[in-house]
């Protein structure tokens, strides 16, 4: 576990640096040098695009068909994710039992959700003022990238990686500013719900998190797997990965995220004879699943492993009723109790805190969660179940199509 001083050093200094933009060969049609002035090429919106105020405001971000071969380096964000996010591993499709109260009290601490051993958890407990400010500065640096580069003229995968990273950085910043908070949906900015607050500025245009998802990405990317790249800060939604998205890895990472979510309890279950799916699918239905029953099932079948494939075969009706709004935070969106460990039963996290990087500052509830995670992964290994997912973004095999990782 990363000590607080390391996190301050990481986020306070490294995150404050601007994202690096690497120039490579650009088409002559754009008439620009590696560091020259960009010639902006207006995009053509799809014929079926609905005319709205949001469409008009954000039309400058419509992807072009003649990309400039420029890449953006997210090494700083990648490093932060690897040190601030804890992957809970793939789902074993067994709901976690309700945690016991802290010994000697009736107080429940830490994440309570039965899905808490899925997805990932962020260590918000260790974000001090300096760390939070560094996230604000990094988000502003990403906004400045839009000022100096025509994002819409980049290769489509580069654009997609940018929007996913910007969204997730901005959300982490705002949750960190309000923490401790139990549910991200409770957060407002100047009285406006977090999802709709236009606190991001791109080329002078106020933009919300919902704008990035729906009016930029969902509007211009046809493949529904893009929905799994947007972190929502909630246990019940797609998790925050420990890798930053890049133009080269965004396709494989989204495949992994899709497989993880579809085959998790927060994604699919059988309830009262129906196939219960996450409310996420209902939220994006107008973009990707217009014939909801048919389209969602076809999408799930593309990623379903054996247990979920059985659910698809055993059910006829699909209902989007699965939800969990609790924050995906190691401490459950609350400060740990200000007293020492008292649970020292053999095998407990408190009995051997060093094994999990636990200290009294970490809090017993968080240590117990890490201990439960270790037990889950150990059980999965003994059963021969995979405990991680591996992706390759730079290996070409015989027969692979050109641009095999491109996201449509």
C-alpha positions as CSV (number, residue, x, y, z in Angstrom):
1,X,0.0,0.0,0.0
2,X,1.3,3.4,-0.9
3,X,2.0,5.6,2.2
4,X,0.5,9.1,2.3
5,X,3.8,10.8,1.7
6,X,4.2,8.9,-1.6
7,X,0.7,9.9,-2.8
8,X,1.4,13.6,-2.0
9,X,4.7,13.4,-3.9
10,X,2.9,11.6,-6.8
11,X,-0.1,13.8,-7.2
12,X,1.4,17.1,-5.9
13,X,4.3,17.2,-8.3
14,X,3.8,14.7,-11.1
15,X,0.2,15.3,-11.9
16,X,0.7,19.0,-12.1
17,X,2.9,18.6,-15.2
18,X,1.2,19.0,-18.5
19,X,0.3,15.9,-20.6
20,X,2.9,15.4,-23.3
21,X,1.9,15.7,-26.9
22,X,4.0,13.7,-29.3
23,X,4.0,14.9,-32.9
24,X,4.6,12.5,-35.8
25,X,4.0,12.6,-39.6
26,X,1.0,14.6,-40.4
27,X,-0.8,14.6,-43.8
28,X,0.3,17.3,-46.1
29,X,-3.3,18.3,-46.7
30,X,-3.4,19.8,-43.3
31,X,-0.5,22.1,-44.2
32,X,1.2,22.1,-40.8
33,X,4.7,21.4,-39.4
34,X,5.3,19.4,-36.3
35,X,5.0,22.6,-34.2
36,X,3.2,24.8,-36.7
37,X,-0.2,26.3,-36.5
38,X,-3.1,23.8,-36.9
39,X,-5.5,24.1,-39.7
40,X,-8.9,23.1,-38.3
41,X,-11.0,20.8,-40.5
42,X,-14.7,21.0,-39.8
43,X,-16.4,17.7,-39.2
44,X,-19.5,16.4,-40.9
45,X,-22.2,15.2,-38.5
46,X,-24.0,11.9,-39.2
47,X,-27.2,12.4,-41.2
48,X,-29.2,10.8,-38.4
49,X,-27.8,13.2,-35.7
50,X,-30.5,15.1,-33.9
51,X,-30.2,18.9,-34.0
52,X,-30.0,20.4,-30.5
53,X,-28.2,23.1,-28.7
54,X,-25.7,20.5,-27.4
55,X,-25.1,19.2,-30.9
56,X,-24.4,22.8,-32.1
57,X,-22.1,23.7,-29.2
58,X,-20.0,20.6,-29.5
59,X,-20.0,20.2,-33.3
60,X,-16.4,21.2,-33.4
61,X,-15.5,17.9,-31.8
62,X,-17.0,15.8,-34.6
63,X,-14.2,13.4,-35.7
64,X,-12.8,14.2,-39.1
65,X,-12.0,11.6,-41.8
66,X,-8.5,12.8,-42.5
67,X,-6.6,12.4,-39.2
68,X,-3.4,14.1,-38.2
69,X,-1.0,11.5,-36.8
70,X,-0.5,13.0,-33.4
71,X,-0.5,11.1,-30.1
72,X,-1.0,12.3,-26.5
73,X,1.0,10.8,-23.7
74,X,-0.9,10.1,-20.4
75,X,2.1,8.6,-18.5
76,X,1.4,10.9,-15.5
77,X,-2.2,9.8,-15.2
78,X,-1.2,6.2,-15.8
79,X,1.3,6.3,-12.9
80,X,-1.3,7.9,-10.6
81,X,-3.9,5.2,-11.4
82,X,-1.4,2.5,-10.6
83,X,-0.8,4.0,-7.2
84,X,-4.2,5.3,-6.2
85,X,-6.5,2.6,-7.5
86,X,-6.9,-1.0,-6.1
87,X,-8.3,-3.6,-8.5
88,X,-10.5,-6.0,-6.7
89,X,-10.0,-8.6,-9.5
90,X,-12.6,-10.3,-11.7
91,X,-16.0,-11.2,-10.2
92,X,-16.4,-14.7,-8.8
93,X,-20.2,-14.1,-9.1
94,X,-20.6,-14.5,-5.3
95,X,-22.0,-11.6,-3.5
96,X,-19.9,-10.5,-0.5
97,X,-21.7,-11.0,2.8
98,X,-22.6,-8.0,4.9
99,X,-19.5,-6.9,6.9
100,X,-19.6,-7.4,10.7
101,X,-19.8,-4.2,12.8
102,X,-16.6,-3.0,14.4
103,X,-16.1,-5.1,17.6
104,X,-17.6,-3.5,20.7
105,X,-20.0,-1.3,18.6
106,X,-22.9,-1.6,16.2
107,X,-21.3,0.8,13.8
108,X,-20.8,-0.4,10.2
109,X,-17.7,0.9,8.5
110,X,-16.2,0.7,5.0
111,X,-18.0,-0.3,1.8
112,X,-21.3,-2.2,2.6
113,X,-22.3,-3.2,-1.0
114,X,-22.5,-6.9,-1.8
115,X,-20.5,-5.9,-5.0
116,X,-17.6,-4.5,-3.0
117,X,-15.2,-7.4,-4.1
118,X,-15.7,-6.5,-7.7
119,X,-14.4,-3.6,-9.8
120,X,-11.9,-1.3,-8.2
121,X,-11.5,1.0,-5.2
122,X,-9.9,4.4,-5.0
123,X,-7.9,5.5,-1.9
124,X,-9.6,8.8,-1.4
125,X,-8.7,8.7,2.3
126,X,-5.2,9.8,1.5
127,X,-6.0,12.8,-0.8
128,X,-5.1,16.0,1.0
129,X,-5.5,19.5,-0.3
130,X,-2.3,19.4,-2.2
131,X,-3.3,16.1,-4.0
132,X,-6.7,17.4,-4.9
133,X,-5.3,20.6,-6.3
134,X,-2.9,18.6,-8.5
135,X,-5.9,16.8,-10.0
136,X,-7.5,20.2,-10.7
137,X,-4.3,21.4,-12.4
138,X,-4.1,18.2,-14.5
139,X,-7.7,18.5,-15.6
140,X,-7.0,22.1,-16.6
141,X,-3.9,21.0,-18.5
142,X,-6.1,18.5,-20.5
143,X,-8.4,21.4,-21.3
144,X,-5.4,23.4,-22.6
145,X,-4.6,20.5,-24.9
146,X,-7.9,21.2,-26.6
147,X,-6.9,24.8,-27.0
148,X,-3.6,24.0,-28.8
149,X,-4.6,20.9,-30.7
150,X,-7.5,20.1,-32.9
151,X,-8.7,17.0,-31.1
152,X,-11.3,16.2,-33.8
153,X,-8.4,15.9,-36.3
154,X,-6.6,13.2,-34.3
155,X,-7.0,9.5,-35.1
156,X,-10.3,8.2,-33.7
157,X,-8.6,6.0,-31.1
158,X,-6.6,9.0,-29.9
159,X,-9.7,11.1,-29.6
160,X,-11.6,8.4,-27.7
161,X,-8.7,8.0,-25.3
162,X,-8.6,11.7,-24.6
163,X,-12.3,12.0,-23.9
164,X,-12.3,8.9,-21.6
165,X,-9.3,10.2,-19.6
166,X,-10.6,13.8,-19.4
167,X,-13.9,12.5,-18.1
168,X,-12.4,10.2,-15.5
169,X,-9.8,12.8,-14.3
170,X,-12.5,15.4,-13.9
171,X,-14.8,13.1,-12.0
172,X,-12.0,12.0,-9.6
173,X,-11.1,15.6,-9.0
174,X,-14.7,16.5,-8.0
175,X,-15.3,13.5,-5.8
176,X,-12.0,14.1,-4.1
177,X,-13.1,17.7,-3.4
178,X,-16.3,16.6,-1.7
179,X,-15.0,13.4,0.1
180,X,-16.1,12.0,2.5
181,X,-19.3,11.3,0.6
182,X,-21.3,8.1,0.4
183,X,-22.7,8.4,-3.1
184,X,-21.2,10.5,-5.9
185,X,-24.8,11.3,-7.2
186,X,-25.2,13.4,-4.0
187,X,-22.5,15.9,-5.1
188,X,-23.6,19.2,-6.6
189,X,-21.6,22.1,-8.0
190,X,-23.3,25.5,-7.4
191,X,-26.6,23.6,-6.9
192,X,-26.3,21.6,-10.2
193,X,-25.9,17.8,-10.0
194,X,-22.4,16.7,-10.7
195,X,-23.2,14.9,-13.9
196,X,-24.8,18.0,-15.4
197,X,-22.6,20.7,-14.0
198,X,-20.6,22.4,-16.7
199,X,-17.3,22.8,-14.8
200,X,-15.1,21.8,-17.8
201,X,-14.2,24.4,-20.4
202,X,-13.2,23.4,-23.9
203,X,-12.4,26.1,-26.4
204,X,-14.5,28.5,-24.3
205,X,-17.5,26.1,-24.3
206,X,-18.8,25.0,-20.9
207,X,-19.0,21.2,-20.9
208,X,-20.4,18.7,-18.4
209,X,-19.5,15.0,-17.8
210,X,-22.7,14.0,-19.4
211,X,-21.8,16.1,-22.5
212,X,-18.6,14.3,-22.9
213,X,-20.3,10.9,-22.7
214,X,-23.5,11.5,-24.6
215,X,-22.9,14.5,-26.9
216,X,-19.4,13.7,-28.0
217,X,-18.5,10.0,-27.5
218,X,-21.9,8.2,-27.7
219,X,-22.9,10.4,-30.6
220,X,-19.8,9.6,-32.7
221,X,-18.8,6.1,-31.7
222,X,-21.0,3.2,-32.8
223,X,-19.4,0.4,-30.7
224,X,-21.3,0.1,-27.4
225,X,-18.1,-1.1,-25.6
226,X,-17.2,2.6,-25.2
227,X,-19.7,2.8,-22.3
228,X,-17.3,0.7,-20.2
229,X,-14.5,3.3,-20.4
230,X,-16.4,5.9,-18.4
231,X,-15.9,5.7,-14.7
232,X,-18.9,7.0,-12.7
233,X,-17.4,6.7,-9.2
234,X,-20.0,4.1,-8.2
235,X,-19.4,0.5,-7.2
236,X,-22.3,-0.5,-9.4
237,X,-20.9,1.0,-12.6
238,X,-17.8,0.1,-14.8
239,X,-14.7,0.3,-12.7
240,X,-11.8,2.6,-13.0
241,X,-8.9,0.7,-14.5
242,X,-5.3,0.9,-13.4
243,X,-4.1,1.9,-16.9
244,X,-4.7,5.2,-18.6
245,X,-6.3,5.0,-22.0
246,X,-4.1,5.7,-25.0
247,X,-4.6,5.5,-28.7
248,X,-2.9,2.1,-28.9
249,X,-4.5,0.4,-25.9
250,X,-8.1,1.9,-25.8
251,X,-9.5,-1.0,-27.9
252,X,-8.1,-3.9,-25.8
253,X,-8.8,-2.1,-22.5
254,X,-12.4,-1.5,-23.4
255,X,-12.7,-5.2,-24.4
256,X,-11.4,-6.2,-20.9
257,X,-13.7,-3.7,-19.2
258,X,-16.7,-5.0,-21.1
259,X,-15.9,-8.6,-20.2
260,X,-15.4,-7.7,-16.6
261,X,-18.7,-5.9,-16.3
262,X,-20.9,-8.3,-18.3
263,X,-19.7,-11.2,-16.2
264,X,-20.0,-9.5,-12.9
265,X,-22.9,-9.5,-10.5
266,X,-23.4,-5.8,-10.8
267,X,-23.8,-6.4,-14.6
268,X,-26.0,-9.5,-14.8
269,X,-28.0,-11.7,-12.5
270,X,-31.1,-13.9,-12.6
271,X,-33.8,-12.5,-10.4
272,X,-37.4,-14.0,-10.2
273,X,-36.8,-15.8,-13.5
274,X,-35.8,-12.7,-15.4
275,X,-32.4,-11.6,-16.6
276,X,-31.7,-8.6,-14.5
277,X,-29.0,-6.2,-15.9
278,X,-27.4,-3.0,-14.8
279,X,-29.4,0.2,-15.1
280,X,-26.4,1.4,-17.2
281,X,-27.9,-0.4,-20.2
282,X,-31.2,1.5,-19.9
283,X,-29.3,4.8,-19.6
284,X,-27.5,4.2,-22.9
285,X,-30.3,2.4,-24.7
286,X,-31.2,5.3,-27.0
287,X,-27.6,5.3,-28.3
288,X,-26.8,1.6,-28.5
289,X,-29.8,-0.6,-27.7
290,X,-32.9,0.8,-29.4
291,X,-34.5,-2.6,-29.6
292,X,-33.7,-3.1,-25.9
293,X,-34.4,-6.8,-25.4
294,X,-32.8,-8.0,-28.6
295,X,-29.9,-5.6,-28.7
296,X,-28.8,-5.9,-25.1
297,X,-28.9,-9.7,-25.2
298,X,-26.8,-9.7,-28.4
299,X,-24.3,-7.4,-26.7
300,X,-24.1,-9.5,-23.6
301,X,-23.7,-12.7,-25.6
302,X,-20.6,-11.3,-27.3
303,X,-18.8,-11.1,-23.9
304,X,-20.6,-13.7,-21.8
305,X,-18.5,-16.4,-20.1
306,X,-20.2,-19.7,-19.3
307,X,-22.2,-18.6,-16.2
308,X,-23.7,-15.6,-17.9
309,X,-24.3,-17.6,-21.1
310,X,-26.4,-19.9,-19.1
311,X,-28.4,-17.0,-17.7
312,X,-29.1,-15.8,-21.3
313,X,-30.3,-19.3,-22.2
314,X,-32.5,-19.7,-19.1
315,X,-34.3,-16.4,-19.3
316,X,-36.7,-14.8,-21.8
317,X,-37.2,-11.3,-20.3
318,X,-34.6,-8.6,-19.6
319,X,-35.1,-6.0,-16.9
320,X,-32.6,-3.1,-16.1
321,X,-33.0,-3.2,-12.3
322,X,-29.5,-3.7,-11.0
323,X,-28.1,-0.6,-9.3
324,X,-25.6,0.3,-6.6
325,X,-24.8,4.0,-6.0
326,X,-22.3,3.6,-3.2
327,X,-18.9,5.2,-3.9
328,X,-16.1,3.0,-5.2
329,X,-13.9,4.0,-2.3
330,X,-11.7,1.8,-0.1
331,X,-13.2,3.4,3.0
332,X,-16.8,3.6,1.8
333,X,-16.9,7.3,1.6
334,X,-16.3,7.9,5.3
335,X,-13.4,8.6,7.6
336,X,-12.3,5.5,9.6
337,X,-13.1,5.4,13.3
338,X,-10.5,7.1,15.5
339,X,-9.6,4.1,17.6
340,X,-7.2,1.2,17.5
341,X,-7.7,-2.2,16.0
342,X,-9.5,-4.5,18.4
343,X,-10.3,-7.5,16.1
344,X,-7.2,-9.7,16.4
345,X,-8.8,-13.1,15.6
346,X,-6.2,-15.4,13.9
347,X,-6.1,-14.8,10.2
348,X,-7.8,-11.4,10.4
349,X,-6.3,-8.4,8.6
350,X,-5.8,-6.8,12.0
351,X,-3.8,-9.8,13.3
352,X,-1.3,-9.5,10.5
353,X,-1.6,-5.9,9.1
354,X,1.8,-5.9,7.5
355,X,0.7,-8.6,5.0
356,X,-1.8,-6.2,3.4
357,X,0.0,-2.9,4.0
358,X,-2.5,-2.1,6.8
359,X,-1.9,0.3,9.6
360,X,-4.1,2.0,12.2
361,X,-4.3,5.0,9.9
362,X,-5.8,2.8,7.2
363,X,-8.7,1.7,9.5
364,X,-9.9,-1.8,10.3
365,X,-12.8,-1.8,7.8
366,X,-10.4,-1.0,4.9
367,X,-8.0,-3.7,6.1
368,X,-10.7,-6.2,6.4
369,X,-11.8,-5.4,2.9
370,X,-8.3,-6.0,1.6
371,X,-8.2,-9.3,3.5
372,X,-11.5,-10.4,2.0
373,X,-10.1,-9.5,-1.5
374,X,-7.1,-11.7,-0.8
375,X,-9.3,-14.6,0.3
376,X,-11.5,-14.2,-2.8
377,X,-8.5,-14.2,-5.2
378,X,-7.0,-17.2,-3.4
379,X,-10.2,-19.2,-3.8
380,X,-10.4,-18.3,-7.5
381,X,-6.8,-19.5,-8.0
382,X,-7.5,-22.8,-6.2
383,X,-10.6,-23.3,-8.5
384,X,-8.5,-22.6,-11.6
385,X,-10.4,-19.3,-12.3
386,X,-8.4,-16.4,-13.8
387,X,-7.7,-13.7,-11.2
388,X,-6.7,-11.1,-13.7
389,X,-7.2,-10.1,-17.4
390,X,-4.2,-9.5,-19.7
391,X,-4.3,-7.2,-22.8
392,X,-1.9,-6.8,-25.6
393,X,-2.0,-3.6,-27.6
394,X,1.1,-3.8,-29.8
395,X,1.3,-7.4,-31.0
396,X,0.2,-8.2,-34.6
397,X,-0.6,-11.9,-35.4
398,X,-0.9,-13.5,-38.8
399,X,-4.3,-12.8,-40.2
400,X,-5.0,-9.8,-38.0
401,X,-6.9,-7.1,-39.9
402,X,-5.3,-3.7,-40.3
403,X,-6.2,-1.3,-37.4
404,X,-7.4,-4.4,-35.4
405,X,-7.7,-2.3,-32.3
406,X,-9.7,0.5,-33.8
407,X,-12.9,1.3,-32.0
408,X,-15.7,2.0,-34.5
